[in-house]
Amino acid sequence: MDVQPIPPVLPKKSFTWIWVILFLISTGIAGWLYYQKQQLKQQIALIAETPSPQVSPSTTILNSSPSPTPSNSSFPQPPVVVFEPPLSSDQYTAQRAEIKQKVVDPFIDYYQYVAGGEYPPVSLLIQQQSNESIKAQYPYTILGIMSNGGTHGEALIQTNGILSWWTPTCMGPCDYSEEFKQKYPQIVSITNP
C-alpha cells in the first residue's frame, strides 16, 4: 500500500493575519474616501457661501460720448510673426523679405478676409528646417496659431532654390475674394488653374 503524504496545511494563525491585514487595508481606504468626501462638502459649502459680485450702477457719468467700437481696420489685430532662428543678419534679409511676400502676407490675408474671418491667425512661427537631408526641398515650416486656439502647420516647398508661394488647402477650387485675386494672382493660378 502506498502512503500518500499529507498536503501542508496553513495554521489558523496565518488566516487570522491575512484577515487582519485585509481589514486594515479596507479601513484605510474607507477612511481616505470619507476624508475626500468631507473635503468636497467643505468646498461646495464655501462656494455656496461666497457672495456673487454685484456691480452697482454708477450715477456719475464721466463721459457723455458713446464708447468707441472697433473698426474693421483695427480689428482683428495683425498676428505676431516670429522667425526661428531670427532672420535679422544681412545674409537673411532677402530670405526674410521673400518669406514675408510669398508666405506670411498671403497666409494672413487668406485667413483674415477670405476664409470667413472667423478665426484669424494670432501668431505665426516660421522655423528653419534643421534636418539637413530635406532642407533643400523644405527649407522652412510654418505654424499658425488661430484665435480659437486651433493650429495650422505645413512645410514650405523650395524648387531649384526658389521658395514656392504659400497656397491654402482647398477641397476643389478655392473661393477667393476679388481683392485676394488681384493681390495674389500667382496663388490663384496655382490653386485654380
Rosetta constraint file for C-alpha pairs under 8 A:
AtomPair CA 10 CA 14 HARMONIC 6.44 0.50
AtomPair CA 10 CA 15 HARMONIC 7.69 0.50
AtomPair CA 11 CA 15 HARMONIC 7.34 0.50
AtomPair CA 12 CA 16 HARMONIC 6.42 0.50
AtomPair CA 13 CA 17 HARMONIC 6.36 0.50
AtomPair CA 14 CA 18 HARMONIC 6.39 0.50
AtomPair CA 15 CA 19 HARMONIC 6.27 0.50
AtomPair CA 16 CA 20 HARMONIC 6.19 0.50
AtomPair CA 17 CA 21 HARMONIC 6.15 0.50
AtomPair CA 18 CA 22 HARMONIC 6.18 0.50
AtomPair CA 19 CA 23 HARMONIC 6.03 0.50
AtomPair CA 20 CA 24 HARMONIC 6.20 0.50
AtomPair CA 21 CA 25 HARMONIC 6.21 0.50
AtomPair CA 22 CA 26 HARMONIC 6.13 0.50
AtomPair CA 23 CA 27 HARMONIC 6.04 0.50
AtomPair CA 24 CA 28 HARMONIC 6.13 0.50
AtomPair CA 25 CA 29 HARMONIC 6.28 0.50
AtomPair CA 26 CA 30 HARMONIC 6.07 0.50
AtomPair CA 27 CA 31 HARMONIC 6.07 0.50
AtomPair CA 28 CA 32 HARMONIC 6.18 0.50
AtomPair CA 29 CA 33 HARMONIC 6.21 0.50
AtomPair CA 30 CA 34 HARMONIC 6.12 0.50
AtomPair CA 31 CA 35 HARMONIC 6.18 0.50
AtomPair CA 32 CA 36 HARMONIC 6.28 0.50
AtomPair CA 33 CA 37 HARMONIC 6.21 0.50
AtomPair CA 34 CA 38 HARMONIC 6.26 0.50
AtomPair CA 35 CA 39 HARMONIC 6.25 0.50
AtomPair CA 36 CA 40 HARMONIC 6.25 0.50
AtomPair CA 37 CA 41 HARMONIC 6.27 0.50
AtomPair CA 38 CA 42 HARMONIC 6.26 0.50
AtomPair CA 39 CA 43 HARMONIC 6.31 0.50
AtomPair CA 40 CA 44 HARMONIC 6.21 0.50
AtomPair CA 41 CA 45 HARMONIC 6.11 0.50
AtomPair CA 42 CA 46 HARMONIC 6.10 0.50
AtomPair CA 43 CA 47 HARMONIC 6.21 0.50
AtomPair CA 44 CA 48 HARMONIC 6.19 0.50
AtomPair CA 45 CA 49 HARMONIC 6.14 0.50
AtomPair CA 46 CA 50 HARMONIC 6.15 0.50
AtomPair CA 70 CA 74 HARMONIC 6.32 0.50
AtomPair CA 70 CA 75 HARMONIC 6.10 0.50
AtomPair CA 71 CA 75 HARMONIC 6.11 0.50
AtomPair CA 72 CA 76 HARMONIC 7.38 0.50
AtomPair CA 76 CA 112 HARMONIC 7.99 0.50
AtomPair CA 76 CA 120 HARMONIC 7.49 0.50
AtomPair CA 77 CA 122 HARMONIC 7.65 0.50
AtomPair CA 78 CA 122 HARMONIC 6.96 0.50
AtomPair CA 79 CA 108 HARMONIC 7.73 0.50
AtomPair CA 79 CA 121 HARMONIC 5.91 0.50
AtomPair CA 79 CA 122 HARMONIC 4.21 0.50
AtomPair CA 79 CA 123 HARMONIC 4.62 0.50
AtomPair CA 79 CA 124 HARMONIC 6.81 0.50
AtomPair CA 80 CA 122 HARMONIC 6.31 0.50
AtomPair CA 80 CA 123 HARMONIC 4.47 0.50
AtomPair CA 80 CA 124 HARMONIC 6.15 0.50
AtomPair CA 81 CA 123 HARMONIC 5.75 0.50
AtomPair CA 81 CA 124 HARMONIC 4.70 0.50
AtomPair CA 81 CA 125 HARMONIC 6.01 0.50
AtomPair CA 81 CA 126 HARMONIC 7.57 0.50
AtomPair CA 82 CA 86 HARMONIC 7.52 0.50
AtomPair CA 82 CA 123 HARMONIC 7.74 0.50
AtomPair CA 82 CA 124 HARMONIC 6.14 0.50
AtomPair CA 82 CA 125 HARMONIC 4.87 0.50
AtomPair CA 82 CA 126 HARMONIC 6.14 0.50
AtomPair CA 83 CA 87 HARMONIC 6.16 0.50
AtomPair CA 83 CA 125 HARMONIC 6.00 0.50
AtomPair CA 83 CA 126 HARMONIC 4.81 0.50
AtomPair CA 83 CA 127 HARMONIC 6.03 0.50
AtomPair CA 84 CA 125 HARMONIC 7.20 0.50
AtomPair CA 84 CA 126 HARMONIC 6.07 0.50
AtomPair CA 84 CA 127 HARMONIC 4.71 0.50
AtomPair CA 84 CA 128 HARMONIC 6.30 0.50
AtomPair CA 85 CA 127 HARMONIC 6.78 0.50
AtomPair CA 85 CA 128 HARMONIC 6.79 0.50
AtomPair CA 87 CA 92 HARMONIC 5.26 0.50
AtomPair CA 87 CA 93 HARMONIC 6.74 0.50
AtomPair CA 87 CA 95 HARMONIC 7.93 0.50
AtomPair CA 87 CA 96 HARMONIC 6.31 0.50
AtomPair CA 88 CA 92 HARMONIC 6.26 0.50
AtomPair CA 88 CA 93 HARMONIC 6.38 0.50
AtomPair CA 89 CA 93 HARMONIC 6.43 0.50
AtomPair CA 90 CA 94 HARMONIC 7.96 0.50
AtomPair CA 91 CA 95 HARMONIC 7.93 0.50
AtomPair CA 92 CA 96 HARMONIC 5.99 0.50
AtomPair CA 93 CA 97 HARMONIC 6.28 0.50
AtomPair CA 94 CA 98 HARMONIC 6.20 0.50
AtomPair CA 95 CA 99 HARMONIC 6.09 0.50
AtomPair CA 96 CA 100 HARMONIC 6.11 0.50
AtomPair CA 97 CA 101 HARMONIC 6.13 0.50
AtomPair CA 98 CA 102 HARMONIC 5.92 0.50
AtomPair CA 98 CA 103 HARMONIC 7.93 0.50
AtomPair CA 98 CA 163 HARMONIC 7.69 0.50
AtomPair CA 99 CA 103 HARMONIC 5.27 0.50
AtomPair CA 99 CA 104 HARMONIC 6.39 0.50
AtomPair CA 99 CA 163 HARMONIC 7.77 0.50
AtomPair CA 100 CA 104 HARMONIC 4.65 0.50
AtomPair CA 100 CA 105 HARMONIC 5.83 0.50
AtomPair CA 101 CA 105 HARMONIC 5.84 0.50
AtomPair CA 101 CA 106 HARMONIC 7.48 0.50
AtomPair CA 102 CA 106 HARMONIC 6.67 0.50
AtomPair CA 102 CA 163 HARMONIC 7.79 0.50
AtomPair CA 102 CA 164 HARMONIC 7.19 0.50
AtomPair CA 102 CA 165 HARMONIC 4.82 0.50
AtomPair CA 102 CA 166 HARMONIC 6.10 0.50
AtomPair CA 103 CA 107 HARMONIC 5.95 0.50
AtomPair CA 103 CA 165 HARMONIC 6.12 0.50
AtomPair CA 103 CA 166 HARMONIC 4.87 0.50
AtomPair CA 104 CA 108 HARMONIC 6.17 0.50
AtomPair CA 104 CA 124 HARMONIC 7.91 0.50
AtomPair CA 105 CA 109 HARMONIC 6.08 0.50
AtomPair CA 106 CA 110 HARMONIC 5.86 0.50
AtomPair CA 106 CA 166 HARMONIC 6.98 0.50
AtomPair CA 106 CA 184 HARMONIC 7.34 0.50
AtomPair CA 107 CA 111 HARMONIC 6.33 0.50
AtomPair CA 107 CA 166 HARMONIC 7.04 0.50
AtomPair CA 107 CA 167 HARMONIC 7.96 0.50
AtomPair CA 107 CA 168 HARMONIC 7.79 0.50
AtomPair CA 108 CA 112 HARMONIC 5.93 0.50
AtomPair CA 108 CA 120 HARMONIC 7.42 0.50
AtomPair CA 108 CA 121 HARMONIC 6.69 0.50
AtomPair CA 109 CA 113 HARMONIC 5.71 0.50
AtomPair CA 109 CA 114 HARMONIC 7.01 0.50
AtomPair CA 109 CA 180 HARMONIC 7.48 0.50
AtomPair CA 110 CA 114 HARMONIC 4.83 0.50
AtomPair CA 110 CA 115 HARMONIC 6.04 0.50
AtomPair CA 110 CA 168 HARMONIC 7.83 0.50
AtomPair CA 110 CA 180 HARMONIC 7.53 0.50
AtomPair CA 111 CA 115 HARMONIC 5.04 0.50
AtomPair CA 111 CA 116 HARMONIC 7.36 0.50
AtomPair CA 111 CA 117 HARMONIC 6.01 0.50
AtomPair CA 111 CA 119 HARMONIC 7.17 0.50
AtomPair CA 111 CA 120 HARMONIC 5.28 0.50
AtomPair CA 111 CA 121 HARMONIC 6.81 0.50
AtomPair CA 112 CA 116 HARMONIC 7.19 0.50
AtomPair CA 112 CA 117 HARMONIC 4.45 0.50
AtomPair CA 112 CA 118 HARMONIC 7.56 0.50
AtomPair CA 112 CA 119 HARMONIC 7.33 0.50
AtomPair CA 112 CA 120 HARMONIC 4.75 0.50
AtomPair CA 112 CA 121 HARMONIC 7.29 0.50
AtomPair CA 113 CA 117 HARMONIC 5.10 0.50
AtomPair CA 114 CA 175 HARMONIC 7.70 0.50
AtomPair CA 114 CA 176 HARMONIC 6.00 0.50
AtomPair CA 114 CA 177 HARMONIC 6.08 0.50
AtomPair CA 114 CA 180 HARMONIC 7.57 0.50
AtomPair CA 119 CA 146 HARMONIC 5.71 0.50
AtomPair CA 119 CA 147 HARMONIC 5.15 0.50
AtomPair CA 119 CA 148 HARMONIC 5.88 0.50
AtomPair CA 120 CA 146 HARMONIC 5.55 0.50
AtomPair CA 120 CA 147 HARMONIC 5.74 0.50
AtomPair CA 121 CA 144 HARMONIC 6.13 0.50
AtomPair CA 121 CA 145 HARMONIC 5.55 0.50
AtomPair CA 121 CA 146 HARMONIC 4.01 0.50
AtomPair CA 121 CA 147 HARMONIC 5.79 0.50
AtomPair CA 122 CA 144 HARMONIC 7.58 0.50
AtomPair CA 122 CA 145 HARMONIC 5.88 0.50
AtomPair CA 122 CA 146 HARMONIC 5.46 0.50
AtomPair CA 122 CA 147 HARMONIC 5.66 0.50
AtomPair CA 123 CA 144 HARMONIC 5.84 0.50
AtomPair CA 123 CA 145 HARMONIC 5.36 0.50
AtomPair CA 123 CA 146 HARMONIC 7.18 0.50
AtomPair CA 124 CA 142 HARMONIC 6.87 0.50
AtomPair CA 124 CA 143 HARMONIC 5.65 0.50
AtomPair CA 124 CA 144 HARMONIC 4.50 0.50
AtomPair CA 124 CA 145 HARMONIC 6.43 0.50
AtomPair CA 125 CA 142 HARMONIC 5.67 0.50
AtomPair CA 125 CA 143 HARMONIC 5.09 0.50
AtomPair CA 125 CA 144 HARMONIC 6.46 0.50
AtomPair CA 126 CA 140 HARMONIC 6.55 0.50
AtomPair CA 126 CA 141 HARMONIC 5.79 0.50
AtomPair CA 126 CA 142 HARMONIC 4.70 0.50
AtomPair CA 126 CA 143 HARMONIC 6.64 0.50
AtomPair CA 127 CA 140 HARMONIC 5.41 0.50
AtomPair CA 127 CA 141 HARMONIC 5.26 0.50
AtomPair CA 127 CA 142 HARMONIC 6.47 0.50
AtomPair CA 128 CA 139 HARMONIC 5.97 0.50
AtomPair CA 128 CA 140 HARMONIC 4.53 0.50
AtomPair CA 128 CA 141 HARMONIC 6.62 0.50
AtomPair CA 129 CA 134 HARMONIC 7.83 0.50
AtomPair CA 129 CA 135 HARMONIC 5.63 0.50
AtomPair CA 129 CA 138 HARMONIC 6.95 0.50
AtomPair CA 129 CA 139 HARMONIC 5.11 0.50
AtomPair CA 129 CA 140 HARMONIC 5.08 0.50
AtomPair CA 129 CA 141 HARMONIC 6.75 0.50
AtomPair CA 130 CA 135 HARMONIC 7.08 0.50
AtomPair CA 131 CA 135 HARMONIC 5.99 0.50
AtomPair CA 132 CA 136 HARMONIC 7.64 0.50
AtomPair CA 134 CA 138 HARMONIC 5.83 0.50
AtomPair CA 134 CA 139 HARMONIC 7.48 0.50
AtomPair CA 135 CA 139 HARMONIC 4.58 0.50
AtomPair CA 135 CA 140 HARMONIC 7.74 0.50
AtomPair CA 136 CA 158 HARMONIC 6.98 0.50
AtomPair CA 136 CA 161 HARMONIC 7.54 0.50
AtomPair CA 137 CA 157 HARMONIC 5.79 0.50
AtomPair CA 137 CA 158 HARMONIC 5.05 0.50
AtomPair CA 137 CA 159 HARMONIC 6.40 0.50
AtomPair CA 138 CA 155 HARMONIC 6.02 0.50
AtomPair CA 138 CA 156 HARMONIC 5.51 0.50
AtomPair CA 138 CA 157 HARMONIC 4.83 0.50
AtomPair CA 138 CA 158 HARMONIC 5.91 0.50
AtomPair CA 139 CA 155 HARMONIC 7.84 0.50
AtomPair CA 139 CA 156 HARMONIC 6.63 0.50
AtomPair CA 139 CA 157 HARMONIC 7.00 0.50
AtomPair CA 139 CA 158 HARMONIC 6.77 0.50
AtomPair CA 140 CA 155 HARMONIC 6.02 0.50
AtomPair CA 140 CA 156 HARMONIC 5.36 0.50
AtomPair CA 140 CA 157 HARMONIC 7.74 0.50
AtomPair CA 141 CA 153 HARMONIC 7.20 0.50
AtomPair CA 141 CA 154 HARMONIC 5.71 0.50
AtomPair CA 141 CA 155 HARMONIC 4.22 0.50
AtomPair CA 141 CA 156 HARMONIC 5.58 0.50
AtomPair CA 142 CA 152 HARMONIC 7.95 0.50
AtomPair CA 142 CA 153 HARMONIC 5.44 0.50
AtomPair CA 142 CA 154 HARMONIC 5.57 0.50
AtomPair CA 142 CA 155 HARMONIC 6.28 0.50
AtomPair CA 142 CA 156 HARMONIC 7.10 0.50
AtomPair CA 143 CA 151 HARMONIC 6.88 0.50
AtomPair CA 143 CA 152 HARMONIC 5.66 0.50
AtomPair CA 143 CA 153 HARMONIC 4.27 0.50
AtomPair CA 143 CA 154 HARMONIC 6.80 0.50
AtomPair CA 144 CA 151 HARMONIC 5.52 0.50
AtomPair CA 144 CA 152 HARMONIC 4.97 0.50
AtomPair CA 144 CA 153 HARMONIC 6.17 0.50
AtomPair CA 145 CA 149 HARMONIC 6.33 0.50
AtomPair CA 145 CA 150 HARMONIC 5.98 0.50
AtomPair CA 145 CA 151 HARMONIC 4.57 0.50
AtomPair CA 145 CA 152 HARMONIC 6.55 0.50
AtomPair CA 146 CA 150 HARMONIC 5.25 0.50
AtomPair CA 146 CA 151 HARMONIC 5.88 0.50
AtomPair CA 146 CA 152 HARMONIC 7.75 0.50
AtomPair CA 156 CA 163 HARMONIC 7.46 0.50
AtomPair CA 156 CA 164 HARMONIC 7.11 0.50
AtomPair CA 156 CA 166 HARMONIC 7.14 0.50
AtomPair CA 157 CA 163 HARMONIC 6.17 0.50
AtomPair CA 157 CA 164 HARMONIC 5.57 0.50
AtomPair CA 158 CA 162 HARMONIC 5.31 0.50
AtomPair CA 158 CA 163 HARMONIC 4.26 0.50
AtomPair CA 158 CA 164 HARMONIC 5.52 0.50
AtomPair CA 159 CA 163 HARMONIC 6.50 0.50
AtomPair CA 159 CA 164 HARMONIC 7.01 0.50
AtomPair CA 165 CA 186 HARMONIC 7.56 0.50
AtomPair CA 165 CA 187 HARMONIC 6.58 0.50
AtomPair CA 166 CA 187 HARMONIC 7.32 0.50
AtomPair CA 167 CA 187 HARMONIC 6.03 0.50
AtomPair CA 167 CA 190 HARMONIC 7.76 0.50
AtomPair CA 167 CA 191 HARMONIC 7.04 0.50
AtomPair CA 168 CA 174 HARMONIC 7.85 0.50
AtomPair CA 170 CA 174 HARMONIC 5.48 0.50
AtomPair CA 173 CA 191 HARMONIC 6.51 0.50
AtomPair CA 173 CA 192 HARMONIC 5.35 0.50
AtomPair CA 174 CA 188 HARMONIC 7.98 0.50
AtomPair CA 174 CA 191 HARMONIC 6.64 0.50
AtomPair CA 174 CA 192 HARMONIC 6.60 0.50
AtomPair CA 176 CA 180 HARMONIC 6.07 0.50
AtomPair CA 176 CA 181 HARMONIC 6.29 0.50
AtomPair CA 176 CA 188 HARMONIC 7.88 0.50
AtomPair CA 177 CA 181 HARMONIC 6.27 0.50
AtomPair CA 178 CA 182 HARMONIC 6.21 0.50
AtomPair CA 179 CA 183 HARMONIC 6.12 0.50
AtomPair CA 180 CA 184 HARMONIC 5.84 0.50
AtomPair CA 180 CA 185 HARMONIC 7.91 0.50
AtomPair CA 181 CA 185 HARMONIC 5.35 0.50
AtomPair CA 181 CA 188 HARMONIC 6.26 0.50
AtomPair CA 184 CA 188 HARMONIC 6.64 0.50
AtomPair CA 185 CA 189 HARMONIC 6.09 0.50
AtomPair CA 186 CA 190 HARMONIC 6.33 0.50
AtomPair CA 187 CA 191 HARMONIC 6.24 0.50
AtomPair CA 188 CA 192 HARMONIC 5.50 0.50
AtomPair CA 188 CA 193 HARMONIC 7.47 0.50
AtomPair CA 189 CA 193 HARMONIC 5.07 0.50
